[in-house]
Amino acid sequence: MAAQKINEAHEHITKAEKCLKTSLTKWKPDFDSAASEYAKAAVCFKNAKQYDQAKDAYLKEAEYHTENKTLFHAAKAIEQAGMMMKEQKKMPEAIQYIEKACMMYMENGTPDTAAMALDRAGKLIEPINLEKAVDLYQKAAGVFENEDRLRQAVELLGKASRLLVRLKRLDEAAVALQKEKNMYKEIENFPMCFKKTTAQVLVHLHRGDFVAADKCVRESYSLPGYSGSEDCVAMETLLQGYDEQDEDQVYRVCNSPLLKYMDNDYAKLAISLKVPGGGGKKKKAAAAPQGGAGGAPSAAKDEEDDEYEGGLC
């Protein structure tokens, strides 16, 4: 089967080469037909799992689409060449081809296609290179934002923010979260603004910036429905406990379902948060507010400390 497909591929290449020849009666090469034959050859090579040859055929297809001034099809072929590199686990090369295709999509006036390709590239590279994934998601978000497609833009910004937290690039994460929150406000998705405020508070506290964390909550009071909401009360309680170095209060908020069931990267920030000067130890029970946690949560706290020992703080 594979041998048959490879033979078919070579037949298509032979046809493509004939399309490019000129004669006394044929003055111009037939770039369109040549591109079509190379596309067929690429599929045959791909089906035979000859990915390197498939990549070369896709690049030839792109070359002749470019000669024919059909840039969109050229970009598609280059993106496919990138996917052939992906099949060979050559991710950096794959991403280079996809980024090149994205630039051509932009030049062709199809920015949405460019943004979606950048998103796909981000997903491909994320398991092996978080930094590059952040870059690709942010670029994709920027393209969607320029097209006033804020819902798509903010979703990609969210991916970038979470990865920045995972990379412990918290200053950049704080900036990205503010941009996310502003976009959600613009599209009037206020419940998501509440969630982003909570994420901001956690990031700022891990940065050691209580003032910035407090400011995020105060600014959110202007959001419809925020004041008195579950998210608001939790953040007010957390900030009060953090400011008063009340480890019981901070622990209770950070281990509440509201925070524990956030996106995993933010949940880890919550569960690993330490109050300043606390040294990771809880206050004595007598110092806790009335109705505070008893002895049982202390064991749970120790378990969490072990699990997140050497966390982001």
C-alpha positions, 0 to 999 in steps of 0.5 A: 500500500505504501509503495503504491502511494509513493509511486502515485506521488512520483507520477503526480510530480512528473505531471507537475514538471510537465505543467511547468515546461514551456514550448513554442505553443505554450509560452507560460508555465501552468503554475496552477496545475503544477500546484495542484499536482504537487498537492496530490503528491503531498497527500500520497506521501502523507498517506504513505507516512513519508512525511519529509517528502510530503513536506517538500511537496507541500512547499513546492505547491506553495511555491507555485501558488505564490507564482500564481498569486494565490497567496491564501492557498500558498499559506495553506500549503505551508501550514500543511508543511508545518504539520508534516514536521509535527508528525516527525516530532520536529516541533520548532520547525513545525511552528516556523512554517505555521508562523510563516503561513500566518504572515501570508494569511495576514497579507492575504487579508484573512486575519481570522485564519491567521489567528486560528492557525496561531492558536493551533500552533500554541497548542502544539508547542505548549507541551514542550515550550510554554514560553513559545506557547505564550507568545503564540497565544498572545499574537493570536489574541492580538489579531482577534482584538484588531478585528474587534473579535473580543470573545475570541481574543479574551479566550486566548489571553486567558490561555497566555495568563495561565501559562505565565502563572505556571512559568512564575512570570507573575508580573507579566501575568498581572498585566495579562489578567488586567487586560483580560478583565478589561475585555470581559468588562467591555463585552459585559461578561461581569461574572468572568470579571469577578473570577479575574479579580480573584485571580489578580488578587492571588497573583498580586499576593504571591508577588508580595504586593498587597496594595495592588491586590486590594486595589483590584478588589476596590476597582471591581466594586464598580462592576454590576453585582460584584459588591456583596457577591461570593467572589467579593466577600471571599476576597475581602476576607482573604485580604483582611486575613492576609493583612492581619497575618491571620493564617487560619482565615487565609487558609479557610478562604484559599481552601474553599471550593470557590478557589480550589475549583478555579483553573488549576494554575490559580488553584495552586496559587491559592493553596500555596499562599502564605501570609507574610512573616508566618513561616508557614505555621498557623496561628494558635487557635486562641488567636483565631476569630470566633468560629475559626478552624479547629484542630482538624484543618491543621492536619489538612494544612500540613498535608497541603504544605507538603504537597505544595512545598516550595510553591510559588511564594 
